[in-house]
């Protein structure tokens, strides 16, 4: 159901009554959208059968930009014809400033981004910055709409800009701190980078739960995590146990060897 997380990371356990209210809201949105969908469908193709759930509509094959290894089998069984693409990593233009920063030797790189719109949470970014200032790391932080002054003292070794080339930086990172959006998760996994997740919306909760279950990430409550808790989680992830590090390396190798666009093409060209 769109907007209703099917799973939650351990640190986030919503009140049952609040969760029931959320489900009811999602059902109203689903039903209202489906009603409008069917009204438009009746005009475009009067002979077409009405949809029971417009959010569940797809083409002949559902292509998911996500690794099958992280999708719960029980949920996979509910899907129609589909293919997991693993990841579809973006190509990025060269960035001289970032390239020069990465070329410097130093401690491990930590990449921080809350995505294209959640960077408005300057309070979260400020706590992350405070946590990482206490570690021997170099930080590349995409501040988005958050002012640099809101982050507190910024060490000279850090790279802070409103926007940063995520794929390029993940290719050199030892840890990613993120809200857990689809691009952030799939691109970090392709680069073999563990994730510290601060989920705030929609699919970010179930994605954080899946990564937590797989031992490839840790989730904290973005509204309550202290700098000390964030720092402690970062330290653990920077030194993954060998079994988790091995699983992450194997998954990264599979995602790199068979990129999403190739999987999509092979699926669409396959005989029905």
Kinemage of the C-alpha trace (Angstrom):
@kinemage 1
@onewidth
@group {chain A} dominant
@subgroup {mainchain}
@vectorlist {calphas} color= white
{ca unk a 1} P 0.000 0.000 0.000
{ca unk a 2} L 1.511 3.289 -1.090
{ca unk a 3} L 2.676 5.354 1.886
{ca unk a 4} L 2.218 2.569 4.449
{ca unk a 5} L 5.556 0.987 5.419
{ca unk a 6} L 5.425 -2.831 5.434
{ca unk a 7} L 8.355 -2.992 7.877
{ca unk a 8} L 10.113 -0.762 10.383
{ca unk a 9} L 13.672 -0.729 11.711
{ca unk a 10} L 14.027 -1.834 15.329
{ca unk a 11} L 14.493 1.673 16.691
{ca unk a 12} L 11.186 2.868 15.237
{ca unk a 13} L 8.108 1.156 16.640
{ca unk a 14} L 5.069 3.360 15.976
{ca unk a 15} L 2.126 3.469 18.337
{ca unk a 16} L -0.465 0.899 17.132
{ca unk a 17} L -3.275 3.451 17.136
{ca unk a 18} L -1.186 5.926 15.141
{ca unk a 19} L -0.282 3.169 12.705
{ca unk a 20} L -3.939 2.230 12.283
{ca unk a 21} L -4.768 5.881 11.604
{ca unk a 22} L -2.000 6.024 8.994
{ca unk a 23} L -3.355 2.917 7.286
{ca unk a 24} L -6.838 4.413 7.138
{ca unk a 25} L -5.429 7.602 5.612
{ca unk a 26} L -3.516 5.585 3.025
{ca unk a 27} L -6.645 3.621 2.168
{ca unk a 28} L -8.593 6.849 1.630
{ca unk a 29} L -5.853 8.172 -0.632
{ca unk a 30} L -5.740 4.877 -2.535
{ca unk a 31} L -9.509 4.760 -3.002
{ca unk a 32} L -9.773 8.421 -3.997
{ca unk a 33} L -6.950 8.100 -6.520
{ca unk a 34} L -8.421 4.893 -7.937
{ca unk a 35} L -11.805 6.591 -8.366
{ca unk a 36} L -10.237 9.382 -10.424
{ca unk a 37} L -8.130 6.851 -12.338
{ca unk a 38} L -11.235 4.904 -13.331
{ca unk a 39} L -13.084 8.056 -14.339
{ca unk a 40} L -10.257 8.966 -16.704
{ca unk a 41} L -10.004 5.372 -17.939
{ca unk a 42} L -13.710 5.304 -18.782
{ca unk a 43} L -13.216 8.311 -21.064
{ca unk a 44} L -10.019 7.048 -22.677
{ca unk a 45} L -11.117 3.427 -23.148
{ca unk a 46} L -14.757 2.701 -22.197
{ca unk a 47} L -14.208 -1.028 -22.783
{ca unk a 48} L -11.306 -1.299 -20.325
{ca unk a 49} L -12.043 -2.988 -16.985
{ca unk a 50} L -11.967 -0.713 -13.967
{ca unk a 51} L -8.996 -0.914 -11.630
{ca unk a 52} L -9.356 -2.176 -8.066
{ca unk a 53} L -6.207 -0.311 -6.999
{ca unk a 54} L -4.620 2.218 -9.357
{ca unk a 55} L -1.389 2.250 -7.314
{ca unk a 56} L -0.983 -1.463 -8.094
{ca unk a 57} L -1.172 -0.979 -11.861
{ca unk a 58} L 1.942 -1.616 -13.930
{ca unk a 59} L 2.943 -2.668 -17.391
{ca unk a 60} L 3.327 -6.271 -18.485
{ca unk a 61} L 6.500 -6.609 -16.410
{ca unk a 62} L 7.193 -4.724 -13.209
{ca unk a 63} L 10.817 -3.540 -13.082
{ca unk a 64} L 12.112 -2.788 -9.595
{ca unk a 65} L 15.257 -0.731 -9.092
{ca unk a 66} L 16.220 -2.758 -6.032
{ca unk a 67} L 18.321 -5.829 -5.183
{ca unk a 68} L 16.278 -9.010 -4.929
{ca unk a 69} L 18.578 -10.093 -2.094
{ca unk a 70} L 17.043 -7.437 0.177
{ca unk a 71} L 13.391 -7.967 -0.732
{ca unk a 72} L 11.491 -10.193 1.733
{ca unk a 73} L 10.383 -13.441 0.044
{ca unk a 74} L 6.864 -13.101 1.460
{ca unk a 75} L 6.429 -9.751 -0.265
{ca unk a 76} L 8.083 -10.971 -3.459
{ca unk a 77} L 5.501 -13.759 -3.635
{ca unk a 78} L 2.742 -11.129 -3.886
{ca unk a 79} L 4.171 -9.593 -7.063
{ca unk a 80} L 3.025 -10.381 -10.572
{ca unk a 81} L 5.545 -10.802 -13.372
{ca unk a 82} L 8.569 -8.781 -12.340
{ca unk a 83} L 12.332 -8.390 -12.423
{ca unk a 84} L 14.687 -6.939 -9.821
{ca unk a 85} L 17.202 -4.664 -11.519
{ca unk a 86} L 19.578 -4.476 -8.576
{ca unk a 87} L 20.682 -0.903 -9.189
{ca unk a 88} L 20.869 1.628 -11.983
{ca unk a 89} L 23.799 3.836 -11.056
{ca unk a 90} L 23.858 7.263 -12.651
{ca unk a 91} L 26.685 8.639 -14.788
{ca unk a 92} L 28.027 11.923 -13.406
{ca unk a 93} L 29.945 14.791 -14.935
{ca unk a 94} L 33.539 15.223 -13.749
{ca unk a 95} L 33.877 17.573 -10.778
{ca unk a 96} L 37.366 19.015 -10.431
{ca unk a 97} L 36.907 20.191 -6.848
{ca unk a 98} L 35.671 16.794 -5.698
{ca unk a 99} L 38.374 14.955 -7.633
{ca unk a 100} L 41.068 17.096 -6.018
{ca unk a 101} L 39.566 16.529 -2.564
{ca unk a 102} L 39.424 12.780 -3.069
{ca unk a 103} L 43.016 12.721 -4.317
{ca unk a 104} L 44.316 13.909 -0.954
{ca unk a 105} L 45.476 11.205 1.400
{ca unk a 106} L 43.960 10.990 4.823
{ca unk a 107} L 41.540 9.101 7.045
{ca unk a 108} L 38.449 7.255 5.729
{ca unk a 109} L 35.808 9.204 3.803
{ca unk a 110} L 32.258 9.460 5.164
{ca unk a 111} L 29.608 10.689 2.747
{ca unk a 112} L 26.548 12.456 4.218
{ca unk a 113} L 23.355 13.329 2.372
{ca unk a 114} L 19.674 13.508 3.259
{ca unk a 115} L 18.608 13.618 -0.367
{ca unk a 116} L 17.031 16.276 -2.513
{ca unk a 117} L 14.399 17.599 -0.105
{ca unk a 118} L 15.034 16.247 3.407
{ca unk a 119} L 18.157 18.396 3.701
{ca unk a 120} L 15.694 20.949 5.066
{ca unk a 121} L 16.220 19.040 8.339
{ca unk a 122} L 19.132 21.181 9.442
{ca unk a 123} L 18.713 19.849 12.995
{ca unk a 124} L 19.502 16.310 11.829
{ca unk a 125} L 22.470 17.380 9.711
{ca unk a 126} L 23.831 19.445 12.607
{ca unk a 127} L 23.724 16.398 14.926
{ca unk a 128} L 25.407 14.247 12.275
{ca unk a 129} L 28.120 16.868 11.825
{ca unk a 130} L 28.693 17.064 15.581
{ca unk a 131} L 28.948 13.276 15.781
{ca unk a 132} L 31.456 12.981 12.946
{ca unk a 133} L 33.635 15.827 14.233
{ca unk a 134} L 34.608 13.465 17.031
{ca unk a 135} L 35.995 10.832 14.636
{ca unk a 136} L 39.154 10.548 12.579
{ca unk a 137} L 37.363 10.774 9.223
{ca unk a 138} L 37.094 13.099 6.255
{ca unk a 139} L 33.495 14.096 5.611
{ca unk a 140} L 31.830 15.041 2.338
{ca unk a 141} L 28.474 16.551 3.271
{ca unk a 142} L 25.729 17.596 0.855
{ca unk a 143} L 24.017 20.366 2.807
{ca unk a 144} L 21.167 21.108 0.396
{ca unk a 145} L 19.011 23.875 1.831
{ca unk a 146} L 20.803 23.784 5.196
{ca unk a 147} L 23.118 26.734 5.777
{ca unk a 148} L 26.753 25.909 6.443
{ca unk a 149} L 26.565 28.021 9.598
{ca unk a 150} L 23.858 25.696 10.972
{ca unk a 151} L 26.302 22.779 10.954
{ca unk a 152} L 28.573 24.174 13.643
{ca unk a 153} L 32.360 24.302 13.186
{ca unk a 154} L 33.333 22.672 9.898
{ca unk a 155} L 36.844 21.122 9.923
{ca unk a 156} L 39.145 22.254 7.151
{ca unk a 157} L 39.474 18.707 5.852
{ca unk a 158} L 35.732 18.424 5.154
{ca unk a 159} L 34.006 19.064 1.840
{ca unk a 160} L 30.653 20.812 2.311
{ca unk a 161} L 28.530 21.943 -0.614
{ca unk a 162} L 24.820 22.248 -1.308
{ca unk a 163} L 25.113 19.460 -3.898
{ca unk a 164} L 27.761 16.791 -4.389
{ca unk a 165} L 28.286 14.000 -6.954
{ca unk a 166} L 27.005 11.098 -4.884
{ca unk a 167} L 28.168 8.243 -7.106
{ca unk a 168} L 31.720 9.587 -7.326
{ca unk a 169} L 31.993 10.053 -3.576
{ca unk a 170} L 30.453 6.691 -2.720
{ca unk a 171} L 33.138 5.094 -4.871
{ca unk a 172} L 35.707 6.267 -2.306
{ca unk a 173} L 33.637 6.198 0.892
{ca unk a 174} L 33.923 3.905 3.885
{ca unk a 175} L 30.471 4.875 5.197
{ca unk a 176} L 27.356 6.672 3.987
{ca unk a 177} L 24.997 8.535 6.316
{ca unk a 178} L 21.653 8.903 4.603
{ca unk a 179} L 17.871 9.145 4.892
{ca unk a 180} L 17.664 5.819 3.030
{ca unk a 181} L 16.083 6.815 -0.270
{ca unk a 182} L 16.186 4.310 -3.128
{ca unk a 183} L 19.049 5.941 -5.024
{ca unk a 184} L 21.130 6.377 -1.886
{ca unk a 185} L 20.655 2.745 -0.866
{ca unk a 186} L 21.200 1.120 -4.262
{ca unk a 187} L 24.170 3.330 -5.179
{ca unk a 188} L 25.861 2.756 -1.814
{ca unk a 189} L 25.374 -1.012 -2.058
{ca unk a 190} L 26.799 -1.020 -5.585
{ca unk a 191} L 29.873 0.753 -4.221
{ca unk a 192} L 30.085 -1.694 -1.298
{ca unk a 193} L 29.501 1.008 1.311
{ca unk a 194} L 27.662 0.303 4.599
{ca unk a 195} L 24.870 2.694 5.539
{ca unk a 196} L 23.893 4.587 8.653
{ca unk a 197} L 20.217 5.253 8.039
{ca unk a 198} L 18.039 8.059 9.396
{ca unk a 199} L 14.710 7.206 7.707
{ca unk a 200} L 12.006 9.864 7.626
{ca unk a 201} L 9.448 8.956 4.973
{ca unk a 202} L 7.723 6.371 2.734
{ca unk a 203} L 9.966 3.498 1.543
{ca unk a 204} L 12.874 4.638 3.711
{ca unk a 205} L 11.531 2.741 6.747
{ca unk a 206} L 11.215 -0.665 5.088
{ca unk a 207} L 14.537 -0.156 3.286
{ca unk a 208} L 16.224 0.579 6.599
{ca unk a 209} L 14.656 -2.532 8.113
{ca unk a 210} L 15.899 -4.700 5.242
{ca unk a 211} L 19.446 -3.374 5.513
{ca unk a 212} L 19.389 -3.835 9.273
{ca unk a 213} L 18.198 -7.444 8.893
{ca unk a 214} L 20.973 -8.109 6.355
{ca unk a 215} L 23.612 -6.618 8.644
{ca unk a 216} L 24.620 -4.073 5.989
{ca unk a 217} L 23.444 -0.996 7.842
{ca unk a 218} L 22.145 0.456 11.086
{ca unk a 219} L 19.106 2.647 11.610
{ca unk a 220} L 18.536 5.422 14.128
{ca unk a 221} L 15.563 7.650 14.862
{ca unk a 222} L 16.343 10.938 13.071
{ca unk a 223} L 14.139 12.852 15.505
{ca unk a 224} L 15.740 11.489 18.662
{ca unk a 225} L 19.265 10.195 17.960
{ca unk a 226} L 21.939 12.084 19.868
{ca unk a 227} L 25.359 12.939 18.428
{ca unk a 228} L 26.817 10.313 20.756
{ca unk a 229} L 24.480 7.617 19.405
{ca unk a 230} L 25.219 8.615 15.821
{ca unk a 231} L 28.964 8.545 16.523
{ca unk a 232} L 28.745 5.115 18.145
{ca unk a 233} L 26.803 3.683 15.191
{ca unk a 234} L 29.280 5.196 12.738
{ca unk a 235} L 32.196 3.613 14.591
{ca unk a 236} L 30.543 0.172 14.428
{ca unk a 237} L 29.830 0.483 10.708
{ca unk a 238} L 33.318 1.691 9.890
{ca unk a 239} L 34.567 -1.604 11.299
{ca unk a 240} L 32.052 -4.142 9.967
{ca unk a 241} L 32.413 -7.745 11.156
{ca unk a 242} L 34.100 -9.902 8.535
{ca unk a 243} L 30.930 -11.858 7.683
{ca unk a 244} L 28.909 -8.696 7.038
{ca unk a 245} L 31.787 -7.131 5.101
{ca unk a 246} L 31.957 -10.280 2.963
{ca unk a 247} L 28.211 -10.208 2.229
{ca unk a 248} L 28.410 -6.547 1.291
{ca unk a 249} L 31.383 -7.148 -1.011
{ca unk a 250} L 29.603 -10.054 -2.738
{ca unk a 251} L 26.435 -8.019 -3.269
{ca unk a 252} L 28.442 -5.078 -4.630
{ca unk a 253} L 30.215 -7.436 -7.012
{ca unk a 254} L 26.915 -8.814 -8.303
{ca unk a 255} L 25.389 -5.360 -8.752
{ca unk a 256} L 28.496 -4.120 -10.555
{ca unk a 257} L 28.859 -7.174 -12.791
{ca unk a 258} L 25.277 -6.990 -13.979
{ca unk a 259} L 24.038 -3.364 -13.940
{ca unk a 260} L 20.339 -2.552 -13.847
{ca unk a 261} L 19.999 -1.226 -17.413
{ca unk a 262} L 21.336 -4.514 -18.782
{ca unk a 263} L 18.965 -6.529 -16.612
{ca unk a 264} L 16.048 -4.358 -17.756
{ca unk a 265} L 16.930 -4.806 -21.427
{ca unk a 266} L 17.303 -8.567 -21.064
{ca unk a 267} L 13.920 -8.778 -19.292
{ca unk a 268} L 12.093 -6.719 -21.909
{ca unk a 269} L 13.635 -8.629 -24.816
{ca unk a 270} L 12.981 -12.052 -23.307
{ca unk a 271} L 10.414 -14.278 -25.025
{ca unk a 272} L 7.009 -14.060 -23.318
